[in-house]
Amino acid sequence: MKRTIFILTAVSAAVLAPAVQAVERVPASFPAAGELTVEAVTVRSRPSYDGRRVAVLREFRRDYRPQVVLATGTARDAQRRLWLRVPLQLRPNGTVGWIPASATALRPMRDRIVVDRSARTIDLFRDAHVLLHARVAVGAPGWETPLGQFYVTARFVPDDPFLGVFAFETSAYSKLTDWPGGGIVGIHGTSAPQLIGQAISHGCVRVTNRTARQLQRHVKVGTPISIVP
């Protein structure tokens, strides 16, 4: 009786490697965040290549920063391929989509930001521990800071002193904000600290420059944000 022997060559191992790496890039817990590992990926309305196209994410944003996604869960399609549920920086707030798990490398996010709009406070948590608690200014009536679940999409030192010493772009949109280009909600320092504690902005969350520096030390791109009533 003739036996067939299969030999795993270097070439065949290389072909299998991406599939193995794709599994290893998916953490055991969510939320999780990471950069895209492909040049571009189509975001689908459901976890399937047959899903309606919602958006296209590219490896680098228009400002040349790496594109970071936040994943809040997983699902498998009919072929058992793994997909990630990702919130999107799109109008309307709360828009989500699905991307293949192989398109990004993720790490669990231990930190989260909670902005309490009525109390006008910000808290930074690491697991169950409070790292920071501070007062903020929020959107004025008619330009309210939006409620919901968002995440940090970029961080930078502003060239406009009005935004203070450090700033974070978020995935949230307001009717009008002080953000460059308008619309996007930021968390940023301020040149007018006397207004902290008031509902005075066009939607952004303003913090003192001291608080902005503290956030700068801890908050990474991909950090989840909850804005609560």
CYANA upper distance limits for C-alpha pairs under 8 A (distance plus 0.5 A):
  8 LEU  CA     12 SER  CA      6.55
  8 LEU  CA     13 ALA  CA      6.89
  9 THR  CA     13 ALA  CA      6.64
 10 ALA  CA     14 ALA  CA      6.68
 11 VAL  CA     15 VAL  CA      6.95
 12 SER  CA     16 LEU  CA      6.87
 13 ALA  CA     17 ALA  CA      6.52
 14 ALA  CA     18 PRO  CA      8.03
 16 LEU  CA     20 VAL  CA      7.15
 17 ALA  CA     21 GLN  CA      6.62
 18 PRO  CA     22 ALA  CA      6.50
 19 ALA  CA     23 VAL  CA      7.07
 19 ALA  CA    102 SER  CA      8.21
 20 VAL  CA     24 GLU  CA      6.90
 21 GLN  CA     25 ARG  CA      6.62
 21 GLN  CA    102 SER  CA      8.46
 22 ALA  CA     26 VAL  CA      7.51
 22 ALA  CA    101 ALA  CA      7.04
 22 ALA  CA    102 SER  CA      5.13
 22 ALA  CA    103 ALA  CA      8.48
 22 ALA  CA    105 ALA  CA      8.37
 23 VAL  CA    101 ALA  CA      8.30
 23 VAL  CA    102 SER  CA      8.08
 25 ARG  CA    101 ALA  CA      8.34
 25 ARG  CA    102 SER  CA      8.16
 25 ARG  CA    104 THR  CA      7.89
 25 ARG  CA    105 ALA  CA      5.43
 25 ARG  CA    106 LEU  CA      6.24
 25 ARG  CA    107 ARG  CA      8.34
 26 VAL  CA    101 ALA  CA      7.46
 26 VAL  CA    105 ALA  CA      7.54
 26 VAL  CA    106 LEU  CA      6.52
 26 VAL  CA    107 ARG  CA      8.22
 27 PRO  CA     32 ALA  CA      7.79
 27 PRO  CA    106 LEU  CA      7.12
 27 PRO  CA    107 ARG  CA      6.75
 27 PRO  CA    108 PRO  CA      6.90
 29 SER  CA    108 PRO  CA      6.75
 30 PHE  CA     71 ALA  CA      7.41
 30 PHE  CA     72 THR  CA      6.03
 30 PHE  CA     73 GLY  CA      6.80
 30 PHE  CA    108 PRO  CA      6.51
 30 PHE  CA    109 MET  CA      7.81
 31 PRO  CA     70 LEU  CA      7.30
 31 PRO  CA     71 ALA  CA      6.14
 31 PRO  CA     72 THR  CA      5.15
 31 PRO  CA     73 GLY  CA      7.64
 31 PRO  CA    108 PRO  CA      6.55
 31 PRO  CA    109 MET  CA      6.41
 31 PRO  CA    224 PRO  CA      8.14
 32 ALA  CA     70 LEU  CA      6.26
 32 ALA  CA     71 ALA  CA      5.76
 32 ALA  CA     72 THR  CA      7.20
 32 ALA  CA    106 LEU  CA      6.26
 32 ALA  CA    107 ARG  CA      5.68
 32 ALA  CA    108 PRO  CA      4.56
 32 ALA  CA    109 MET  CA      5.60
 32 ALA  CA    222 GLY  CA      8.27
 33 ALA  CA     68 VAL  CA      7.29
 33 ALA  CA     69 VAL  CA      6.07
 33 ALA  CA     70 LEU  CA      4.84
 33 ALA  CA     71 ALA  CA      6.46
 33 ALA  CA    105 ALA  CA      8.30
 33 ALA  CA    106 LEU  CA      5.45
 33 ALA  CA    107 ARG  CA      6.02
 33 ALA  CA    108 PRO  CA      6.98
 33 ALA  CA    109 MET  CA      7.08
 33 ALA  CA    222 GLY  CA      5.77
 33 ALA  CA    223 THR  CA      8.14
 34 GLY  CA     68 VAL  CA      5.77
 34 GLY  CA     69 VAL  CA      6.24
 34 GLY  CA     70 LEU  CA      7.36
 34 GLY  CA    104 THR  CA      6.84
 34 GLY  CA    105 ALA  CA      5.82
 34 GLY  CA    106 LEU  CA      4.83
 34 GLY  CA    107 ARG  CA      6.74
 34 GLY  CA    222 GLY  CA      7.57
 35 GLU  CA     59 GLU  CA      8.07
 35 GLU  CA     66 PRO  CA      6.99
 35 GLU  CA     67 GLN  CA      6.13
 35 GLU  CA     68 VAL  CA      4.81
 35 GLU  CA     69 VAL  CA      6.84
 35 GLU  CA    104 THR  CA      6.28
 35 GLU  CA    105 ALA  CA      6.65
 35 GLU  CA    106 LEU  CA      7.80
 36 LEU  CA     40 ALA  CA      8.46
 36 LEU  CA     58 ARG  CA      8.14
 36 LEU  CA     59 GLU  CA      5.95
 36 LEU  CA     66 PRO  CA      8.17
 36 LEU  CA     67 GLN  CA      6.64
 36 LEU  CA     68 VAL  CA      6.91
 36 LEU  CA     69 VAL  CA      7.84
 36 LEU  CA    103 ALA  CA      6.28
 36 LEU  CA    104 THR  CA      4.77
 36 LEU  CA    105 ALA  CA      7.19
 37 THR  CA     59 GLU  CA      7.45
 37 THR  CA    102 SER  CA      8.41
 37 THR  CA    103 ALA  CA      5.94
 37 THR  CA    104 THR  CA      5.40
 37 THR  CA    105 ALA  CA      7.16
 38 VAL  CA     58 ARG  CA      8.25
 38 VAL  CA     59 GLU  CA      6.67
 38 VAL  CA    103 ALA  CA      6.15
 38 VAL  CA    104 THR  CA      7.77
 39 GLU  CA     58 ARG  CA      6.24
 39 GLU  CA     59 GLU  CA      5.39
 39 GLU  CA     60 PHE  CA      8.50
 40 ALA  CA     56 VAL  CA      7.27
 40 ALA  CA     57 LEU  CA      6.06
 40 ALA  CA     58 ARG  CA      4.65
 40 ALA  CA     59 GLU  CA      6.26
 41 VAL  CA     56 VAL  CA      6.20
 41 VAL  CA     57 LEU  CA      5.86
 41 VAL  CA     58 ARG  CA      6.94
 41 VAL  CA     99 ILE  CA      7.58
 41 VAL  CA    103 ALA  CA      7.38
 42 THR  CA     53 ARG  CA      7.04
 42 THR  CA     54 VAL  CA      8.02
 42 THR  CA     55 ALA  CA      6.54
 42 THR  CA     56 VAL  CA      4.96
 42 THR  CA     57 LEU  CA      6.88
 42 THR  CA     99 ILE  CA      7.31
 43 VAL  CA     53 ARG  CA      6.40
 43 VAL  CA     54 VAL  CA      5.92
 43 VAL  CA     55 ALA  CA      5.64
 43 VAL  CA     56 VAL  CA      6.25
 43 VAL  CA     57 LEU  CA      7.62
 43 VAL  CA     97 GLY  CA      6.15
 43 VAL  CA     98 TRP  CA      5.89
 43 VAL  CA     99 ILE  CA      5.73
 44 ARG  CA     48 SER  CA      7.54
 44 ARG  CA     49 TYR  CA      7.59
 44 ARG  CA     50 ASP  CA      8.48
 44 ARG  CA     51 GLY  CA      5.60
 44 ARG  CA     52 ARG  CA      5.92
 44 ARG  CA     53 ARG  CA      5.23
 44 ARG  CA     54 VAL  CA      5.92
 44 ARG  CA     55 ALA  CA      7.87
 44 ARG  CA     97 GLY  CA      5.96
 44 ARG  CA     98 TRP  CA      5.51
 44 ARG  CA     99 ILE  CA      6.95
 45 SER  CA     51 GLY  CA      5.70
 45 SER  CA     52 ARG  CA      5.66
 45 SER  CA     53 ARG  CA      6.80
 45 SER  CA     54 VAL  CA      6.47
 45 SER  CA     96 VAL  CA      8.20
 45 SER  CA     97 GLY  CA      5.65
 45 SER  CA     98 TRP  CA      6.75
 46 ARG  CA     51 GLY  CA      5.66
 46 ARG  CA     52 ARG  CA      7.90
 46 ARG  CA     97 GLY  CA      7.12
 46 ARG  CA     98 TRP  CA      6.32
 47 PRO  CA     51 GLY  CA      7.39
 47 PRO  CA     75 ALA  CA      6.99
 47 PRO  CA     76 ARG  CA      7.24
 47 PRO  CA     77 ASP  CA      6.44
 47 PRO  CA     83 TRP  CA      6.16
 47 PRO  CA     84 LEU  CA      8.10
 47 PRO  CA     85 ARG  CA      8.45
 47 PRO  CA     98 TRP  CA      5.92
 47 PRO  CA     99 ILE  CA      7.64
 47 PRO  CA    100 PRO  CA      8.35
 48 SER  CA     77 ASP  CA      6.14
 48 SER  CA     78 ALA  CA      8.49
 48 SER  CA     83 TRP  CA      8.35
 48 SER  CA     98 TRP  CA      8.46
 54 VAL  CA     97 GLY  CA      7.31
 57 LEU  CA     67 GLN  CA      8.06
 58 ARG  CA     67 GLN  CA      7.21
 59 GLU  CA     66 PRO  CA      6.52
 59 GLU  CA     67 GLN  CA      5.87
 60 PHE  CA     64 TYR  CA      5.79
 60 PHE  CA     65 ARG  CA      6.08
 60 PHE  CA     66 PRO  CA      4.98
 60 PHE  CA     67 GLN  CA      5.63
 61 ARG  CA     65 ARG  CA      5.95
 61 ARG  CA     66 PRO  CA      6.63
 61 ARG  CA     67 GLN  CA      6.18
 65 ARG  CA    154 ALA  CA      8.32
 68 VAL  CA    153 THR  CA      7.22
 68 VAL  CA    221 VAL  CA      7.48
 68 VAL  CA    222 GLY  CA      6.87
 69 VAL  CA     86 VAL  CA      7.24
 69 VAL  CA     87 PRO  CA      8.37
 69 VAL  CA    153 THR  CA      8.43
 69 VAL  CA    222 GLY  CA      6.98
 70 LEU  CA     86 VAL  CA      6.20
 70 LEU  CA     87 PRO  CA      7.19
 70 LEU  CA    151 TYR  CA      7.70
 70 LEU  CA    222 GLY  CA      6.13
 70 LEU  CA    223 THR  CA      8.40
 70 LEU  CA    224 PRO  CA      8.20
 71 ALA  CA     84 LEU  CA      6.42
 71 ALA  CA     85 ARG  CA      5.96
 71 ALA  CA     86 VAL  CA      5.17
 71 ALA  CA     87 PRO  CA      7.74
 72 THR  CA     84 LEU  CA      7.85
 72 THR  CA     85 ARG  CA      6.15
 72 THR  CA     86 VAL  CA      6.67
 72 THR  CA     87 PRO  CA      8.29
 73 GLY  CA     84 LEU  CA      6.36
 73 GLY  CA     85 ARG  CA      5.71
 73 GLY  CA     86 VAL  CA      8.28
 74 THR  CA     82 LEU  CA      7.31
 74 THR  CA     83 TRP  CA      5.99
 74 THR  CA     84 LEU  CA      5.09
 74 THR  CA     85 ARG  CA      6.34
 75 ALA  CA     82 LEU  CA      6.40
 75 ALA  CA     83 TRP  CA      5.80
 75 ALA  CA     84 LEU  CA      7.14
 75 ALA  CA     85 ARG  CA      8.27
 76 ARG  CA     80 ARG  CA      5.51
 76 ARG  CA     81 ARG  CA      5.72
 76 ARG  CA     82 LEU  CA      5.11
 76 ARG  CA     83 TRP  CA      6.39
 77 ASP  CA     81 ARG  CA      6.00
 77 ASP  CA     82 LEU  CA      7.34
 77 ASP  CA     83 TRP  CA      8.03
 81 ARG  CA    100 PRO  CA      8.22
 82 LEU  CA    100 PRO  CA      6.75
 82 LEU  CA    101 ALA  CA      6.12
 83 TRP  CA     98 TRP  CA      6.73
 83 TRP  CA     99 ILE  CA      6.06
 83 TRP  CA    100 PRO  CA      4.92
 83 TRP  CA    101 ALA  CA      5.43
 84 LEU  CA     98 TRP  CA      5.89
 84 LEU  CA     99 ILE  CA      5.86
 84 LEU  CA    100 PRO  CA      6.63
 84 LEU  CA    101 ALA  CA      6.08
 85 ARG  CA     96 VAL  CA      7.45
 85 ARG  CA     97 GLY  CA      6.32
 85 ARG  CA     98 TRP  CA      5.20
 85 ARG  CA     99 ILE  CA      7.35
 86 VAL  CA     96 VAL  CA      6.09
 86 VAL  CA     97 GLY  CA      5.95
 86 VAL  CA     98 TRP  CA      6.42
 86 VAL  CA     99 ILE  CA      7.86
 87 PRO  CA     94 GLY  CA      7.33
 87 PRO  CA     95 THR  CA      6.58
 87 PRO  CA     96 VAL  CA      4.75
 87 PRO  CA     97 GLY  CA      6.95
 87 PRO  CA    150 PHE  CA      7.83
 88 LEU  CA     94 GLY  CA      8.01
 88 LEU  CA     95 THR  CA      6.23
 88 LEU  CA     96 VAL  CA      5.96
 88 LEU  CA     97 GLY  CA      7.62
 88 LEU  CA    171 SER  CA      7.24
 89 GLN  CA     93 ASN  CA      8.19
 89 GLN  CA     95 THR  CA      8.20
 89 GLN  CA    170 THR  CA      8.37
 89 GLN  CA    171 SER  CA      4.88
 89 GLN  CA    172 ALA  CA      7.07
 89 GLN  CA    173 TYR  CA      8.44
 90 LEU  CA     95 THR  CA      6.92
 90 LEU  CA    171 SER  CA      7.89
 90 LEU  CA    172 ALA  CA      8.38
 90 LEU  CA    173 TYR  CA      8.17
 91 ARG  CA     95 THR  CA      7.43
 91 ARG  CA    173 TYR  CA      7.34
 92 PRO  CA    173 TYR  CA      8.26
 93 ASN  CA    148 GLY  CA      8.23
 93 ASN  CA    172 ALA  CA      6.67
 93 ASN  CA    173 TYR  CA      6.92
 94 GLY  CA    148 GLY  CA      7.66
 94 GLY  CA    149 GLN  CA      7.70
 94 GLY  CA    150 PHE  CA      8.42
 99 ILE  CA    103 ALA  CA      7.62
109 MET  CA    222 GLY  CA      8.19
109 MET  CA    223 THR  CA      7.02
109 MET  CA    224 PRO  CA      8.30
110 ARG  CA    126 ARG  CA      5.94
110 ARG  CA    127 ASP  CA      5.91
111 ASP  CA    124 LEU  CA      7.48
111 ASP  CA    125 PHE  CA      5.93
111 ASP  CA    126 ARG  CA      4.85
111 ASP  CA    127 ASP  CA      6.77
111 ASP  CA    219 VAL  CA      8.00
111 ASP  CA    223 THR  CA      6.75
111 ASP  CA    224 PRO  CA      7.87
112 ARG  CA    124 LEU  CA      6.38
112 ARG  CA    125 PHE  CA      5.82
112 ARG  CA    126 ARG  CA      7.15
112 ARG  CA    127 ASP  CA      8.50
112 ARG  CA    223 THR  CA      6.22
112 ARG  CA    224 PRO  CA      5.52
112 ARG  CA    225 ILE  CA      6.39
112 ARG  CA    226 SER  CA      8.30
113 ILE  CA    122 ILE  CA      7.55
113 ILE  CA    123 ASP  CA      6.24
113 ILE  CA    124 LEU  CA      5.16
113 ILE  CA    125 PHE  CA      6.85
113 ILE  CA    223 THR  CA      7.80
113 ILE  CA    224 PRO  CA      6.78
113 ILE  CA    225 ILE  CA      5.15
113 ILE  CA    226 SER  CA      6.71
114 VAL  CA    122 ILE  CA      6.23
114 VAL  CA    123 ASP  CA      5.70
114 VAL  CA    124 LEU  CA      7.02
114 VAL  CA    125 PHE  CA      8.46
114 VAL  CA    225 ILE  CA      6.30
114 VAL  CA    226 SER  CA      5.27
114 VAL  CA    227 ILE  CA      6.40
114 VAL  CA    228 VAL  CA      7.85
115 VAL  CA    120 ARG  CA      7.73
115 VAL  CA    121 THR  CA      6.32
115 VAL  CA    122 ILE  CA      4.99
115 VAL  CA    123 ASP  CA      7.00
115 VAL  CA    225 ILE  CA      8.04
115 VAL  CA    226 SER  CA      6.71
115 VAL  CA    227 ILE  CA      5.22
115 VAL  CA    228 VAL  CA      6.73
116 ASP  CA    120 ARG  CA      6.01
116 ASP  CA    121 THR  CA      5.80
116 ASP  CA    122 ILE  CA      6.86
116 ASP  CA    227 ILE  CA      6.57
116 ASP  CA    228 VAL  CA      5.60
116 ASP  CA    229 PRO  CA      6.63
117 ARG  CA    121 THR  CA      7.46
117 ARG  CA    138 VAL  CA      7.18
117 ARG  CA    145 THR  CA      7.96
117 ARG  CA    227 ILE  CA      7.33
117 ARG  CA    228 VAL  CA      6.53
117 ARG  CA    229 PRO  CA      5.78
118 SER  CA    229 PRO  CA      6.33
120 ARG  CA    135 ARG  CA      6.35
120 ARG  CA    136 VAL  CA      5.72
120 ARG  CA    137 ALA  CA      6.72
120 ARG  CA    138 VAL  CA      7.20
120 ARG  CA    197 GLY  CA      6.36
120 ARG  CA    198 GLN  CA      7.94
121 THR  CA    133 HIS  CA      7.55
121 THR  CA    134 ALA  CA      6.06
121 THR  CA    135 ARG  CA      4.86
121 THR  CA    136 VAL  CA      5.73
121 THR  CA    197 GLY  CA      8.39
122 ILE  CA    132 LEU  CA      8.23
122 ILE  CA    133 HIS  CA      6.24
122 ILE  CA    134 ALA  CA      5.90
122 ILE  CA    135 ARG  CA      6.73
122 ILE  CA    136 VAL  CA      7.00
123 ASP  CA    130 VAL  CA      7.33
123 ASP  CA    131 LEU  CA      7.97
123 ASP  CA    132 LEU  CA      5.92
123 ASP  CA    133 HIS  CA      5.05
123 ASP  CA    134 ALA  CA      7.19
124 LEU  CA    130 VAL  CA      6.40
124 LEU  CA    131 LEU  CA      5.94
124 LEU  CA    132 LEU  CA      5.51
124 LEU  CA    133 HIS  CA      7.19
125 PHE  CA    129 HIS  CA      5.92
125 PHE  CA    130 VAL  CA      5.03
125 PHE  CA    131 LEU  CA      6.07
125 PHE  CA    132 LEU  CA      7.73
126 ARG  CA    130 VAL  CA      6.94
126 ARG  CA    131 LEU  CA      7.11
132 LEU  CA    214 GLN  CA      8.37
134 ALA  CA    207 VAL  CA      8.35
134 ALA  CA    211 THR  CA      7.54
135 ARG  CA    196 ILE  CA      7.09
135 ARG  CA    197 GLY  CA      6.36
135 ARG  CA    207 VAL  CA      7.38
136 VAL  CA    196 ILE  CA      5.73
136 VAL  CA    197 GLY  CA      5.74
136 VAL  CA    198 GLN  CA      8.02
136 VAL  CA    205 VAL  CA      6.88
136 VAL  CA    206 ARG  CA      5.95
136 VAL  CA    207 VAL  CA      5.42
136 VAL  CA    208 THR  CA      8.04
137 ALA  CA    195 LEU  CA      7.23
137 ALA  CA    196 ILE  CA      5.17
137 ALA  CA    197 GLY  CA      5.34
137 ALA  CA    198 GLN  CA      5.44
137 ALA  CA    199 ALA  CA      6.14
137 ALA  CA    200 ILE  CA      6.93
137 ALA  CA    201 SER  CA      7.34
137 ALA  CA    205 VAL  CA      6.24
137 ALA  CA    206 ARG  CA      5.46
137 ALA  CA    207 VAL  CA      7.16
138 VAL  CA    144 GLU  CA      7.61
138 VAL  CA    145 THR  CA      6.49
138 VAL  CA    197 GLY  CA      8.25
138 VAL  CA    198 GLN  CA      7.07
138 VAL  CA    199 ALA  CA      5.24
138 VAL  CA    200 ILE  CA      6.60
138 VAL  CA    201 SER  CA      6.11
138 VAL  CA    202 HIS  CA      8.37
138 VAL  CA    203 GLY  CA      6.74
138 VAL  CA    204 CYS  CA      6.70
138 VAL  CA    205 VAL  CA      5.51
138 VAL  CA    206 ARG  CA      7.09
139 GLY  CA    143 TRP  CA      5.80
139 GLY  CA    144 GLU  CA      4.67
139 GLY  CA    145 THR  CA      5.24
139 GLY  CA    199 ALA  CA      5.63
139 GLY  CA    200 ILE  CA      6.00
139 GLY  CA    201 SER  CA      4.83
139 GLY  CA    202 HIS  CA      5.56
139 GLY  CA    203 GLY  CA      4.56
139 GLY  CA    204 CYS  CA      6.75
139 GLY  CA    205 VAL  CA      7.76
140 ALA  CA    144 GLU  CA      5.97
140 ALA  CA    145 THR  CA      8.42
140 ALA  CA    199 ALA  CA      4.97
140 ALA  CA    200 ILE  CA      5.04
140 ALA  CA    201 SER  CA      6.00
140 ALA  CA    202 HIS  CA      6.75
140 ALA  CA    203 GLY  CA      7.64
141 PRO  CA    199 ALA  CA      7.82
143 TRP  CA    174 SER  CA      7.26
143 TRP  CA    175 LYS  CA      6.43
143 TRP  CA    176 LEU  CA      6.98
143 TRP  CA    177 THR  CA      8.29
143 TRP  CA    201 SER  CA      7.90
143 TRP  CA    202 HIS  CA      5.52
143 TRP  CA    203 GLY  CA      5.90
144 GLU  CA    174 SER  CA      7.65
144 GLU  CA    202 HIS  CA      7.51
144 GLU  CA    203 GLY  CA      5.81
145 THR  CA    174 SER  CA      6.85
145 THR  CA    185 VAL  CA      8.03
145 THR  CA    202 HIS  CA      8.13
145 THR  CA    203 GLY  CA      4.74
145 THR  CA    204 CYS  CA      6.78
145 THR  CA    205 VAL  CA      7.81
146 PRO  CA    172 ALA  CA      7.62
146 PRO  CA    173 TYR  CA      7.61
146 PRO  CA    174 SER  CA      6.64
146 PRO  CA    203 GLY  CA      7.76
146 PRO  CA    227 ILE  CA      7.59
147 LEU  CA    226 SER  CA      8.12
147 LEU  CA    227 ILE  CA      5.37
147 LEU  CA    228 VAL  CA      6.11
147 LEU  CA    229 PRO  CA      7.20
148 GLY  CA    226 SER  CA      6.42
148 GLY  CA    227 ILE  CA      5.82
148 GLY  CA    228 VAL  CA      7.19
149 GLN  CA    224 PRO  CA      7.83
149 GLN  CA    225 ILE  CA      6.33
149 GLN  CA    226 SER  CA      5.27
149 GLN  CA    227 ILE  CA      7.03
150 PHE  CA    170 THR  CA      7.27
150 PHE  CA    171 SER  CA      6.01
150 PHE  CA    172 ALA  CA      6.53
150 PHE  CA    224 PRO  CA      6.42
150 PHE  CA    225 ILE  CA      5.39
150 PHE  CA    226 SER  CA      6.78
150 PHE  CA    227 ILE  CA      8.39
151 TYR  CA    170 THR  CA      6.06
151 TYR  CA    171 SER  CA      6.14
151 TYR  CA    172 ALA  CA      8.35
151 TYR  CA    221 VAL  CA      8.32
151 TYR  CA    222 GLY  CA      6.22
151 TYR  CA    223 THR  CA      5.91
151 TYR  CA    224 PRO  CA      4.71
151 TYR  CA    225 ILE  CA      5.41
152 VAL  CA    168 PHE  CA      6.98
152 VAL  CA    169 GLU  CA      6.38
152 VAL  CA    170 THR  CA      4.96
152 VAL  CA    171 SER  CA      6.98
152 VAL  CA    220 LYS  CA      7.87
152 VAL  CA    221 VAL  CA      5.58
152 VAL  CA    222 GLY  CA      5.57
152 VAL  CA    223 THR  CA      5.84
152 VAL  CA    224 PRO  CA      7.08
152 VAL  CA    225 ILE  CA      7.66
153 THR  CA    168 PHE  CA      7.96
153 THR  CA    169 GLU  CA      6.00
153 THR  CA    170 THR  CA      5.63
153 THR  CA    171 SER  CA      6.60
153 THR  CA    221 VAL  CA      6.01
153 THR  CA    222 GLY  CA      6.61
154 ALA  CA    168 PHE  CA      6.25
154 ALA  CA    169 GLU  CA      5.48
154 ALA  CA    170 THR  CA      7.54
154 ALA  CA    221 VAL  CA      6.15
155 ARG  CA    166 PHE  CA      8.21
155 ARG  CA    167 ALA  CA      6.31
155 ARG  CA    168 PHE  CA      4.91
155 ARG  CA    169 GLU  CA      6.63
155 ARG  CA    220 LYS  CA      8.28
155 ARG  CA    221 VAL  CA      7.25
156 PHE  CA    166 PHE  CA      6.64
156 PHE  CA    167 ALA  CA      6.11
156 PHE  CA    168 PHE  CA      7.09
157 VAL  CA    165 VAL  CA      6.73
157 VAL  CA    166 PHE  CA      5.24
157 VAL  CA    167 ALA  CA      6.70
158 PRO  CA    163 LEU  CA      6.78
158 PRO  CA    164 GLY  CA      7.51
158 PRO  CA    165 VAL  CA      7.18
158 PRO  CA    166 PHE  CA      6.61
158 PRO  CA    167 ALA  CA      6.99
160 ASP  CA    164 GLY  CA      7.90
161 PRO  CA    165 VAL  CA      7.76
161 PRO  CA    190 THR  CA      7.88
161 PRO  CA    191 SER  CA      6.76
162 PHE  CA    189 GLY  CA      8.36
162 PHE  CA    190 THR  CA      6.06
162 PHE  CA    191 SER  CA      5.55
162 PHE  CA    192 ALA  CA      8.24
163 LEU  CA    167 ALA  CA      7.29
163 LEU  CA    188 HIS  CA      6.16
163 LEU  CA    189 GLY  CA      5.79
163 LEU  CA    190 THR  CA      5.54
163 LEU  CA    191 SER  CA      7.34
164 GLY  CA    188 HIS  CA      6.89
164 GLY  CA    189 GLY  CA      4.41
164 GLY  CA    190 THR  CA      4.63
164 GLY  CA    191 SER  CA      6.10
164 GLY  CA    208 THR  CA      8.40
164 GLY  CA    209 ASN  CA      6.47
164 GLY  CA    212 ALA  CA      8.40
165 VAL  CA    188 HIS  CA      8.33
165 VAL  CA    189 GLY  CA      6.29
165 VAL  CA    190 THR  CA      8.02
165 VAL  CA    209 ASN  CA      6.37
165 VAL  CA    212 ALA  CA      7.37
165 VAL  CA    213 ARG  CA      7.77
166 PHE  CA    188 HIS  CA      6.45
166 PHE  CA    189 GLY  CA      6.37
166 PHE  CA    209 ASN  CA      7.91
166 PHE  CA    212 ALA  CA      6.18
166 PHE  CA    213 ARG  CA      7.18
166 PHE  CA    216 GLN  CA      7.39
167 ALA  CA    186 GLY  CA      7.41
167 ALA  CA    187 ILE  CA      6.32
167 ALA  CA    188 HIS  CA      4.62
167 ALA  CA    189 GLY  CA      6.93
167 ALA  CA    212 ALA  CA      7.61
168 PHE  CA    186 GLY  CA      6.07
168 PHE  CA    187 ILE  CA      5.60
168 PHE  CA    188 HIS  CA      6.56
169 GLU  CA    184 ILE  CA      7.78
169 GLU  CA    185 VAL  CA      7.12
169 GLU  CA    186 GLY  CA      5.11
169 GLU  CA    187 ILE  CA      7.07
170 THR  CA    184 ILE  CA      7.44
170 THR  CA    185 VAL  CA      6.33
170 THR  CA    186 GLY  CA      6.11
170 THR  CA    187 ILE  CA      7.96
171 SER  CA    184 ILE  CA      7.66
171 SER  CA    185 VAL  CA      7.81
172 ALA  CA    184 ILE  CA      6.50
172 ALA  CA    185 VAL  CA      5.89
173 TYR  CA    183 GLY  CA      5.90
173 TYR  CA    184 ILE  CA      5.07
173 TYR  CA    185 VAL  CA      5.89
174 SER  CA    183 GLY  CA      5.86
174 SER  CA    184 ILE  CA      6.78
174 SER  CA    185 VAL  CA      6.63
174 SER  CA    202 HIS  CA      8.15
174 SER  CA    203 GLY  CA      6.06
174 SER  CA    204 CYS  CA      8.48
175 LYS  CA    183 GLY  CA      6.52
175 LYS  CA    202 HIS  CA      8.23
175 LYS  CA    203 GLY  CA      7.91
176 LEU  CA    182 GLY  CA      6.29
176 LEU  CA    183 GLY  CA      5.31
176 LEU  CA    184 ILE  CA      8.24
176 LEU  CA    202 HIS  CA      6.07
176 LEU  CA    203 GLY  CA      7.05
177 THR  CA    182 GLY  CA      5.68
177 THR  CA    183 GLY  CA      5.70
177 THR  CA    184 ILE  CA      6.90
177 THR  CA    185 VAL  CA      6.77
177 THR  CA    201 SER  CA      7.81
177 THR  CA    202 HIS  CA      4.89
177 THR  CA    203 GLY  CA      5.58
177 THR  CA    204 CYS  CA      6.45
178 ASP  CA    182 GLY  CA      6.60
178 ASP  CA    183 GLY  CA      8.41
178 ASP  CA    201 SER  CA      8.02
178 ASP  CA    202 HIS  CA      6.62
178 ASP  CA    203 GLY  CA      8.08
178 ASP  CA    204 CYS  CA      7.32
179 TRP  CA    183 GLY  CA      7.30
179 TRP  CA    184 ILE  CA      6.60
179 TRP  CA    185 VAL  CA      7.28
179 TRP  CA    186 GLY  CA      7.05
179 TRP  CA    204 CYS  CA      8.09
184 ILE  CA    204 CYS  CA      8.47
185 VAL  CA    203 GLY  CA      6.53
185 VAL  CA    204 CYS  CA      5.27
185 VAL  CA    205 VAL  CA      7.87
186 GLY  CA    204 CYS  CA      5.44
186 GLY  CA    205 VAL  CA      6.67
187 ILE  CA    204 CYS  CA      6.52
187 ILE  CA    205 VAL  CA      5.18
187 ILE  CA    206 ARG  CA      6.31
187 ILE  CA    207 VAL  CA      7.70
188 HIS  CA    204 CYS  CA      8.20
188 HIS  CA    205 VAL  CA      7.04
188 HIS  CA    206 ARG  CA      5.70
188 HIS  CA    207 VAL  CA      6.42
188 HIS  CA    212 ALA  CA      6.86
189 GLY  CA    206 ARG  CA      6.20
189 GLY  CA    207 VAL  CA      5.37
189 GLY  CA    208 THR  CA      5.72
189 GLY  CA    209 ASN  CA      5.18
189 GLY  CA    210 ARG  CA      8.49
189 GLY  CA    211 THR  CA      7.99
189 GLY  CA    212 ALA  CA      5.85
190 THR  CA    206 ARG  CA      6.80
190 THR  CA    207 VAL  CA      6.93
190 THR  CA    208 THR  CA      6.45
190 THR  CA    209 ASN  CA      6.71
192 ALA  CA    196 ILE  CA      8.32
193 PRO  CA    207 VAL  CA      8.20
193 PRO  CA    208 THR  CA      6.27
195 LEU  CA    200 ILE  CA      7.81
196 ILE  CA    206 ARG  CA      7.50
196 ILE  CA    207 VAL  CA      7.20
196 ILE  CA    208 THR  CA      7.68
201 SER  CA    205 VAL  CA      7.94
201 SER  CA    206 ARG  CA      8.16
207 VAL  CA    211 THR  CA      6.49
207 VAL  CA    212 ALA  CA      6.75
208 THR  CA    212 ALA  CA      6.71
209 ASN  CA    213 ARG  CA      6.70
210 ARG  CA    214 GLN  CA      6.95
211 THR  CA    215 LEU  CA      6.68
212 ALA  CA    216 GLN  CA      6.54
213 ARG  CA    217 ARG  CA      7.01
214 GLN  CA    218 HIS  CA      7.30
215 LEU  CA    219 VAL  CA      5.98
219 VAL  CA    223 THR  CA      7.07
